[in-house]
Amino acid sequence: MNDGLYIGLMSGTSIDGIDVALVEFSGSSCQLIASLDYPIEPDVKLKLSNICSQRIVNDNLGFENRIELMAEMDVVMGHLFADACNAILKQGNIFASKIQAIGSHGQTIRHRASNKHPFSLQIGDANIIAEKTGITTVADFRRMDIAAGGQGAPLAPAFHNAILRSEKENRIILNLGGIANITFLPKDTTQPVIGFDTGTANTLLDIWYKKHHPNSPDDFDKDAQFSEKGTVHAELLRLLLSDPFFKSPHPKSTGREHFCLNWLLEQIKNANEIIKVEDVQRTLLEFTVQSISDSIKSLNFLNYRVLACGGGMHNQCLLNLLSDKLNVTVQKTNYLNVDGDYLEAMTFAWLAKQRLDHKPSNLPSVTGASKSKILGAIYSI
């Protein structure tokens, strides 16, 4: 067993920063030792957003060769991930030699798990991370699951199962990142874990807010102040929820390349009337809540606790609306002494440990893979 200290890195679809988690594993237990939210510079965010979009949307960059831009950002993100690791080591006054490995999710550029030739692409050169930190780095966690017929996502349910499952109660772990996903952990340990993406969480809310508040110091609708100025537009909500993704069975996964600004603008156009910008924001909030609620109710389970994590757990308006829909008080994973802001970064520390221990870390019941697989490629120093 490769117990000890690991670093997990997560930069999600919101591209709002790099979550860094320093985690200690000992036997079956794990503890978050230190955490850090490492910034991504605005110009880097802009370039990443342009790569992630289906077309170049910012004239300031022009129509660059996107392969060259992606390759450049692969290097840039490799350096940023390495700097983030070195920053948390400096913060904790810890030598790199004390770290068993780094688990890096990378920055997702495309996730097309339902294509004829499915793929998932993350950038952030792990060679650079290993070289610049002097620490063995594990990356590229999704493609082996896809090779085995899975979606390559979500991967966090396996970690949720390892540390958050209880024989006393049914639990649903709700990750509110750019994309929302749920993990159902039945108290009956003979029953399989269920997990899948439910749709968008913060992605469209953030994109619409920033589009109409370009000079705001915040990249998101803080305390839902913009949303609360509007009202739900029933026809737009119907159009948003009519997307085929919501009718497809799990296992399923999605990304911001599907639920993007162009997709939203198309739905607004199809509504055939002028909609106030604040009403769009409020409708997007309802869209997030309704799609999550529908997904949870589709499981047909009773008597469960819902525990939220990710950046969206700080949107109390969202949590309140969801609690009303489910008739269950949505809590945060912090209730179980697990920091919801860094749970996903902790996942990748755990995935790195699983790789070094030569243990499988996907759940076929979640991803749809044909069998359990050892995930991740090792970049040794």
N, C-alpha and C positions, 0 to 999 in steps of 0.2 A: 504494500500500500504506500503510495507516494503522498503521505500526509504532510501538512505544513502550510506554508503561505502561498497563495496564488493571487494573481491580479486578473480581474475581469473587465473588459472594455465593451461599452455599448454606445453606438451612435445610431439613433433610430430614424424613422421616416420623417420625423419632424425637423431633423437637422438643427436642433436647438443647442447642441453641445455634446460633449463626450462624457458619459457617466463612467467613473472609475471606481471599482470596488476592490479593496484589499481584504481577502477572506482567508481565514484559518480553518483548515479541515483537520479533524481528529476523530478517527473512527467513523461513526455515523453522524457526527455532529459538525456543524459549521457555524462560524461566527464572523460577522462583519467587523473587521478591526479598524478600518478607516475608509473614508469615501471622499470623492472629489468630483465636482462638476467643472470639467475643463472646457474653456470657451473655444468656439470656432469663429474665426474672423468673418465679418460680413461679406468680404469679397469671395472668400472660400465658400460660404453658404450659398452665395449667388451662383457660383459656377456649379456647385453640386446640384442645386435646384434645376439649373438648365440641363444638366446631363439626365437628371431623373425625369424631366418632362418629356413628353412625346415629340416636342419640337422646341427649337430655340425660341424663347419668349422674350428675351431682353436684348434690345438693339445695341446696347452698349458693348456686348460681346461680339456682335456680328454673327454670321453663320460660319463659325469655325468648323474645322474638321473635328467631328465629335469623337472620333477614335483617338486623335492626338490629345484632345482635352481630357478624355477619360484616363488616358495613360499618365498625363501630367498630374491629375488629381489623385491617382493611385499612389504616386510618390508623395504628394503633399500630405495626404491623409496618413500615409505610413509614418512620416515625420511627426505629425500631430499626435497620433496614437502613442508613439515612442515618448514624446515630450510629456504627454499626460501620465504615462507610467513613471517617468523619472520625477515628475512633480509630486506624485503621491509618496514615492520613496523618500524624497526630501522632506515632505511634510511630516512623515512618521520617523524620520532619522533612521531609516532601514537600509541596509546594504543590499544591492541587487543579488548578491550571492545567497541571500536568505530566501529568495523567491524560487519556488519550484518551477513555475511556468506562468506565462501570460495567455489568457484566452481572449482572442480578439474576434468580435463579431464582424467588424468591418462596416463600411457604409454601403447599404443596399442601393444599387443603381437601377436594377430591374429584378422583378420577381414574376416569372411567367410559368407557374407550376402547372397550368392547365393547357399549355400549348401542345401542339402535335409533338414538338421536340421540347419538352419542358426544361427550364433552366432557372437558376437564381444567381445573380451576379452581385458580389460585394467587392469593394475596393478598399485599399489601405495596406500597402505592401508589407506583408509579415516579415520579409527578409530585412527590411529597414528597421522594423520594431525590434527584432532579435539582435541585429548588429548594434543599434544605437543604445539599447538598454543592457546588453550582455546577458539577456535572459531568454531561455528557450520559449518559443512562441508557438501557440497552436491556433490555427485559423481555418477558414474554408469548411465550416461545419455542416452546411446545408446540402452540398452536392452528392454526398454518398447516399443520403436518404432518398434523394431524387433518383439516383441511379438504381435504387432498389424499388422504384415504383411509387415513392412517396411524394408529398408536396414540399418536403424540405422545411416545413413550418406547420404550426409553431413548434419551437424546440423547448420553450420554457416549461411546458407541462411536465416533462420528465423530472425537472428540478423541483417543481411544485410537489410532485408526487413523493420525492425523496425527503423533503423537509416540512411540508405543510399538511400532509394527509393525517387524518385523525380517525380512530375507530369509534369515537363518541358522536360525531356529527358529520353530515354531508357538507362539503364546502365547495364553493365556486370562487375561483381566483379570477378576477377581472383585471386584465392589463389594459390601461387607458393610455396608450402611446399615440403615435400618429394613426396607427391602425389599432382597433380594439380586438382582443381575443379573450376567450374564456377557457378555463380548465375546470372540469367537473371532477371532484375527488370524492367518490362514494365512501361512506364509512365502512361498508362491506368490502373488505380488501380482496375478496374473490372477484369483484366486479372491475371491469376495465376502466381506466381513465379515459375521459372524453375531452377533447380540446379542439378548437378551431377559431379562425378569424370570423368576427361577426360583421365586419365592415369598418367604416372610418370612425375614429374617435376625435383626435385633435386636428388631423390634416386639413380638412376643408374649413373647419372653424378658424384655424390659424391663417390659412391662405386668404379667406374672405376678409378677415379682420385687417390683415396687413395691406391688402389691396385698397382698402378704404381708410386706412390710418397710416399712410406711408411715413409720417414724421413722429409716430408714437415711439416712446422709449421701450415699449413692450412689444414682443413679437406675438402676443396672444391677447385674447379678450379677458383682461384681468378681472376677476370676480364676476365675470359674465355681465359686465356693465353695459356693453354694446348689445348683447342678446336681450337683456331685460328691457331695452327701449322698444323692442319690436314685438310682433305677434306672429303666431304660427300661420303660414299660408298653406291652407289645406291642399290645394291642387299641386303646389310645388312639392309638398311632403309626399303626396301620392306618387308623383313622378319619380322622386328620389328612391322611394321604397320599391318601385316597380322594376328596378334593375335586376337582371337575371341572376346575379350573384346571390341574392337573398333567397331565391327559390331552389338553388342547388343544394344537394345534401352534403353533409360533412363526411369525410375530411375535406376541408377547403381552406384556402389562404388567398390573400390579395395584397395590394400595395398601392402606393400613391400614383403609380403609373396608370392605374385604372380610375381610382377616385381622385381625380385631378381637377384643376380649375377649368380646363376645357370641357370636361364631363359635366361639371356643375353649370357652366354657362349654357350648355346645350339643354339641360333640364329647365333652366330659367326661360330660355327661348321657347321651349315647348309649352310653357304655361300660358303663352299667348296674351300676356298682359304685363304692364309695368309693375314691378314689385319693389317696394322700398328696401334699401340696402339693409336696414336694421331688421326688417321682417325676414330677409334671407338668412341673416345671422341667427335669429331666433328659430327659424325653421331647421337650420342645420343642427342646432342643439337638440331639437326634438327628434330629428333624424337619427342622431347618434343614440339618444336614449331609447327610441322605439326599436331600432335594429338590434340593440343589445338585449332589450327586454324580450323581443320576439324570439331571439336565439336561445335565451335561457328558458323561456316557457316551452320551447319546442322539445326540450329534454324530458318534459313530463315528470319531473321529480318534485317531491314535496319536502318541506322541512329542511331547508339548507341555509347556510350562512354565506353571504356574499362579501368578499374581501377584495377591495380595490388596490391597485398599485399603478405606478407610472405617473407621468406628469398630470394627467387628467384627474387624478384623485384629489388634487387641490381645487378643482372646480366644484365647490360645494353646491352650486345651483344644479349642476349635472347630477351629482349624487342624490340630491333631494328629489329631483324629478324621477330618477330611476327607482328610488326607494318607493315612491308613490305608485309607480307602474307595477312593481313586483310585490308590493305590500310586505316588503322586508327591508329593514334598515341596512343600507349598504355601509359597511365599515371599511377601514383601511387595514392592510396587512400589518401595520404598526400595532394593531390590537394584539397581534400574536408576537410582538417584539421582533418583527421582521421589517426592516426599513423599506417601505414601498417605493421610494425614489431610486433605490439601488438594487432591487430584487432582480431586474433583468441583467444588470452587469454582473451580479453574483452568479447568475445562471451560467455565464460564459467562463467564469472562474471554475465552476463545477464541471463544465464540459471539458475544459482543459485537463482537469484532474482525471476525469473518466478516460480521456484519451491516453494519458500517461499510464493509467492502470489497466489499459487494454480492455475496457469494459464498454458495452453498448450504452448509448445515451439517447437514442430515439425511442419513441413509443409508437409502434405500428398502429395501435388503436386510435392514435391522434393524427399521424401524418399520412397513414394509408400505405406505408411501405410494406413490402412483402415479408420482411423479417427485421428483427433488431440488428442494428449495425453500430460498429465503432465509428464515430464521427471525428473529422478534423485531420488536418495535415500538420505535421510537426516540422518546425523550422529551428534546427539546433544551432547553437552558437559555436 
